[in-house]
Amino acid sequence: MVPLQAYLTLAAFIFSCGLYGALARRNAIAMLMAVELMLNAVNINLVAFWRYGPNREDLAGQTFAIFVIAVAAAEVAVGLALVIAIYRSRKTVYLDEIDLLQG
Amino acid sequence: MPELPVEIPIPTPHQAVFIMVAVATSVASLLVVTNRNLFYSALCLVGALFGVAGVYVLLEAEFLAIAQVLVYVGAIATLITFAIMLTRGIMFGTTSPNNRHMFAVMSMALLVFLLVAGLVDRVPWAVAEDLTLSGDGKSLIVDLGWEFVTTYALPLELIGLLLLIALVGAVMLARDDE
């Protein structure tokens, strides 16, 4: 068997990639993709803890992962709709150029 | 044959597959956030999501792997590709793809990774001694479905409502006003 730590390290790496992308990228769609990576990393952790935990009859880990997938689907739909609405009115998807509320 | 001073672990097939999937997923997710071309980023995202599905298969959560492929690769990746093509004019920008905080953020992300990776080895996880799954994959999926209609019935309904509201809202937002 692969040790639990290997899965956790992989998830930490994917999460860090997503963290970097979400904060450093200028393009709103690239930022959304990075958020997806972070959600996936968390899901790996949830499933790994379910698989290696002492109580595998309790399927909470898998259930949570499925809820996270569903919420991610909703999030990306609304996020991309916002991006397209902003693109239509401002002709940009660069996050540092969207400063309507800055005053 | 003389004894080696250090025992070199030979990976079992399961471990070898895990190493391949893990490396592929890591490289793909790194490419998602570093690629200049947004379209290549999206393609790498598809690869990374497939890799995560592979990790689920290795963790014997087959239903989740199928759901991952259907929802993420089938729906979310397609949606992102569409959005990239709808905002096409700036897909190949001549400006930098990163903002001015890039190096600070990069060092912070590296720090987070090193911190978590260092912590992972030190925490005494309560790992079960016997790691074999009771029952076959089919009974697991039956149990999962049963959980959804008993213990998690209310969250399931709320998720359904959330998806409905979010999708109607998305249509309203993206619609042309004229």
Interface residues (C-beta under 8 A of the other chain):
Chain A: M1 V2 L4 Q5 A6 Y7 L8 T9 L10 A12 F13 I14 F15 S16 C17 G18 L19 Y20 G21 L23 A24 R25 R26 N27 I29 A30 L32 M33 A34 E36 L37 N40 N43 I44 V47 A48 W50 R51 Y52 G53 P54 R56 E57 L59 Q62 T63 A65 I66 F67 I69 A70 V71 A72 A73 A74 E75 V76 A77 V78 L80 A81 L82 V83 I84 A85 Y87 R88 K91 T92 V93 Y94 L95 D96
Chain B: H14 Q15 F18 A22 T25 S26 S29 L30 V32 V33 L38 S41 A42 L45 A48 L49 V52 V55 Y56 L58 L59 E60 A61 F63 L64 A67 Q68 V71 Y72 A75 I76 L79 I80 F82 A83 I84 L86 T87 G89 I90 G93 T95 S96 P97 N98 N99 H101 M102 V105 M106 M108 A109 L110 V112 F113 V116 A117 V120 D121 W125 A126 V127 A128 L131 L133 S134 L140 D143 L144 E147 F148 T151 Y152 P155 I159 L162 L163 A166 L167 G169 A170 V171 M172 L173 A174 D176
